[in-house]
Amino acid sequence: MAKFEFRLEALLTQRERVEKEKQRRVAAVQQEIQAVMRTIQDIHARIKAENRTLGAKELTGKLDMQYIAHEKRFVGNLQLKAIAEIQKLGGLETALAGARTELLAAARHRKVIEKLREKHLARWRAEQERKEAAQMDEIGMRSGSLLAALESPDEVT
């Protein structure tokens, strides 16, 4: 039996590769977002811990203003770092939206070629069935004429 060959198979394979690369890009950006979110959570936890530490100190008697100023500067720096991470998160979310858009486009391009392949395969199968039916008809006609010839040997001579 004949084998189906799709002339655009290389293009389909290339489009599948492009789609997989876009999927990897989306996954990479999602991982970056998760890392930034963990960093932000860690910073917030550290800020809360520092505030608890400062509040837990007995604020009665002689206050160490230098220590309190140092702690406030440290917490302020942590807050600035958190703000920078949040801004970075915004940029990553924009990048993720772009990567997802590219992935959708790549998937659409691949599906177009897959649908074309399915149409060509259906057409090829129909053609194969038509040829097989024609061969069967030919075999039937030959066997019918052969049987007719065998049944009436007088007419053959």
Secondary structure as GFF3:
##gff-version 3
##sequence-region A 1 157
A	DSSP	alpha_helix	9	56	.	.	.	ID=ss1
A	DSSP	alpha_helix	65	151	.	.	.	ID=ss2
A	DSSP	alpha_helix	153	156	.	.	.	ID=ss3
###
